[in-house]
Amino acid sequence: MTLIDRKMLFRAAGIAAILVLAIFPLQLSVFALAWPPPETAQAYFDLLHSNPVVGLLSLDVLLMVDWLILLVVWAGLYKALRPHAPRMVRVAMILVVAATVMYFISNTAFQMLSLSQQYASPATQAQRDVLLAAGASALATFDGPWFTVSYIMSGIAVALVSMVMWRAPAFGKLVGGIGIAYGALQIVPPNFGTIGMIVSLVSLVPMLAWLALVAWKLLRLARADAAHPRRRANATT
């Protein structure tokens, strides 16, 4: 990768982290727009029929966008941290890619939207019962093992790269320590009952702090590449 490519990657990764932070308030807005949150297929069908945008938000459609944007962040982290611990960073990247695939398998937002549209169209009661059963199955997938495994794998990946950050001069112990705490909290997924919900809410604090610090560090690396091309090229190749 050339110097210009590396500088552009760090800059894109830093901006991507900021973009995820900017999307976060929109994700929280669903609690104000759709409270209490739907719990059954029928309730989701009603919400998706009356307000498809809010319905999709309640099914974490923005989180799908987050996962895609975060791949850019991870690409930047891989380039920046690989010289310090190539095997550990490589394992983290594999976990992230696998977790992203699993999450997209688990998210049935658009399937639920399609089912809700079919449910709203003229149909017999028997057909509606079949659609409700399909909706219940889609919701089970939404909170099922694919999501659980993807959530845990993502947390492990964060913890691994944060351990590397701890001893990497360009990142340091602050961002590394916060990342380790964030990754550890992700070992308990939000679908693990009340405890899972509490832990996932607590994890939002280190998550936001970690992303903000990662964005700052990546943008600093991009500026350092521009200011001292030869020195930075030797440090990151």
C-alpha positions in Angstrom: 0.0 0.0 0.0 1.5 3.3 -1.0 1.8 6.3 1.4 -1.1 8.1 -0.2 -3.3 5.0 0.0 -2.4 4.5 3.7 -3.1 8.2 4.5 -6.4 8.0 2.8 -7.3 4.8 4.6 -6.5 6.3 8.0 -8.5 9.3 7.2 -11.5 7.3 5.8 -11.4 5.1 8.9 -11.4 8.1 11.3 -14.3 9.7 9.4 -16.1 6.4 9.5 -15.8 6.2 13.2 -17.2 9.7 13.5 -20.1 8.8 11.2 -21.0 5.9 13.5 -21.0 8.3 16.4 -23.3 10.6 14.5 -25.7 7.9 13.7 -26.0 6.8 17.3 -28.6 9.5 18.3 -30.8 8.4 15.5 -30.7 4.9 16.8 -31.7 6.1 20.2 -34.6 8.1 18.7 -36.5 4.9 18.1 -37.2 4.7 21.8 -39.0 8.0 21.7 -40.8 7.2 18.4 -42.0 3.6 19.3 -42.4 3.2 23.0 -43.1 0.6 24.3 -41.2 -1.4 21.8 -43.2 -4.1 19.9 -42.8 -7.6 21.4 -45.0 -9.7 19.0 -45.2 -10.3 15.3 -48.6 -8.7 15.3 -47.3 -5.6 17.0 -44.4 -5.3 14.6 -46.7 -5.8 11.6 -49.0 -3.0 12.8 -46.0 -0.7 13.3 -44.4 -1.5 10.0 -47.8 -0.9 8.2 -48.5 2.4 9.9 -44.9 3.8 9.9 -42.4 1.6 8.0 -39.5 3.9 8.8 -40.0 3.7 12.6 -40.7 0.0 12.3 -37.4 -0.6 10.5 -35.6 1.6 13.0 -37.1 -0.5 15.8 -35.7 -3.6 14.0 -32.1 -2.1 14.1 -31.9 -1.3 10.4 -29.4 1.5 11.3 -27.3 -1.0 13.1 -26.8 -2.8 9.8 -25.4 0.5 8.4 -23.2 0.7 11.4 -21.7 -2.7 10.8 -20.8 -1.9 7.2 -19.3 1.5 8.1 -17.3 -0.1 10.9 -15.6 -2.4 8.4 -13.8 0.8 7.2 -12.7 1.5 10.8 -11.4 -2.0 11.2 -9.5 -1.8 7.9 -7.7 1.3 9.3 -7.0 -0.3 12.6 -5.6 -3.4 10.9 -3.2 -1.3 8.9 -2.2 0.7 11.9 -1.8 -2.1 14.4 -0.5 -5.0 12.2 3.2 -4.1 12.7 2.8 -4.5 16.5 1.0 -7.9 16.7 0.2 -9.2 13.3 -1.3 -12.5 14.4 -3.6 -11.0 17.0 -4.8 -8.3 14.7 -5.4 -10.8 11.9 -7.5 -13.0 14.3 -9.5 -9.9 15.3 -10.2 -9.0 11.6 -11.4 -12.6 10.9 -13.7 -12.4 13.9 -15.1 -9.0 12.8 -15.8 -10.2 9.2 -17.4 -13.4 10.5 -19.5 -11.4 13.1 -20.6 -9.0 10.4 -21.9 -11.9 8.2 -23.6 -13.5 11.2 -25.3 -10.2 12.1 -26.7 -9.7 8.6 -28.0 -13.3 8.7 -29.7 -12.5 12.1 -31.3 -9.2 11.1 -34.7 -9.9 9.6 -35.9 -6.3 9.4 -36.7 -6.3 5.7 -38.2 -9.8 5.9 -40.6 -8.4 8.6 -41.4 -5.5 6.4 -42.3 -7.8 3.5 -44.4 -10.0 5.7 -46.2 -7.0 7.2 -47.1 -5.8 3.7 -48.5 -9.2 2.8 -50.4 -9.3 6.1 -52.0 -5.9 5.4 -53.2 -7.0 1.9 -56.6 -8.8 1.5 -56.2 -12.3 2.8 -58.1 -15.1 4.6 -57.6 -15.7 8.3 -55.7 -18.9 7.5 -53.3 -16.9 5.4 -52.8 -14.3 8.1 -52.1 -17.0 10.6 -49.4 -18.4 8.4 -47.9 -14.9 8.0 -48.0 -14.3 11.8 -46.2 -17.6 12.3 -43.6 -16.6 9.7 -43.2 -13.2 11.6 -42.7 -15.0 14.9 -40.1 -17.2 13.3 -38.3 -14.1 11.9 -38.3 -12.4 15.3 -36.8 -15.6 16.8 -34.0 -15.3 14.3 -33.6 -11.6 15.0 -32.8 -12.4 18.7 -31.4 -15.8 18.1 -28.0 -17.5 18.2 -26.7 -15.8 15.0 -27.0 -12.4 16.8 -25.7 -13.7 20.1 -22.5 -15.2 18.5 -21.9 -12.1 16.3 -22.2 -9.8 19.4 -19.7 -11.9 21.4 -17.3 -12.3 18.5 -17.3 -8.5 17.9 -16.6 -7.9 21.6 -13.6 -10.4 21.5 -12.3 -8.6 18.4 -12.5 -5.2 20.2 -10.7 -6.6 23.2 -7.9 -8.1 21.1 -7.1 -4.9 19.1 -7.4 -2.9 22.3 -4.7 -5.1 23.9 -2.5 -4.2 20.9 -3.4 -0.6 21.2 -2.3 -0.7 24.9 1.3 -1.1 23.9 1.2 0.7 20.5 2.7 4.3 20.8 0.2 5.7 18.3 -2.8 4.7 20.4 -1.7 4.2 24.0 -3.1 2.9 27.3 -6.2 5.1 27.5 -7.8 4.0 24.3 -6.5 0.5 24.9 -8.0 0.2 28.4 -11.3 1.6 27.4 -11.5 -0.8 24.5 -10.7 -3.8 26.7 -13.5 -2.8 29.1 -15.9 -2.3 26.2 -15.0 -5.7 24.7 -15.3 -7.4 28.0 -18.8 -6.0 28.5 -19.9 -7.4 25.1 -19.4 -10.9 26.4 -22.9 -10.5 27.8 -25.3 -10.0 24.8 -28.5 -7.8 25.3 -30.8 -10.8 24.7 -29.6 -12.4 27.9 -32.6 -11.2 29.9 -32.5 -8.3 32.2 -28.8 -8.6 33.0 -28.0 -8.6 29.3 -30.0 -5.4 28.8 -28.3 -3.7 31.8 -24.8 -4.7 30.7 -25.5 -3.7 27.1 -26.6 -0.2 28.2 -23.6 0.2 30.4 -21.3 -0.9 27.5 -22.6 2.1 25.5 -20.4 4.5 27.6 -17.0 2.8 26.8 -18.2 2.1 23.2 -18.8 5.8 22.5 -15.5 6.8 24.2 -13.5 4.1 22.4 -14.9 5.1 19.0 -14.2 8.8 19.6 -10.6 8.1 20.7 -10.1 5.7 17.7 -11.3 8.4 15.3 -9.0 10.9 16.8 -6.0 8.5 16.7 -6.6 7.5 13.1 -7.0 11.0 11.9 -3.7 11.9 13.7 -2.0 9.0 11.9 -3.3 10.4 8.6 -1.9 13.9 9.4 1.4 12.3 10.5 1.7 10.5 7.2 1.1 13.8 5.4 3.6 15.7 7.6 6.4 13.0 7.8 5.9 10.6 4.9 9.2 8.8 5.2 9.2 8.3 8.9 5.6 7.1 8.9 6.2 4.8 6.0 8.9 3.1 7.9 6.8 2.8 11.1 3.7 1.2 9.5 5.1 -1.0 6.7 
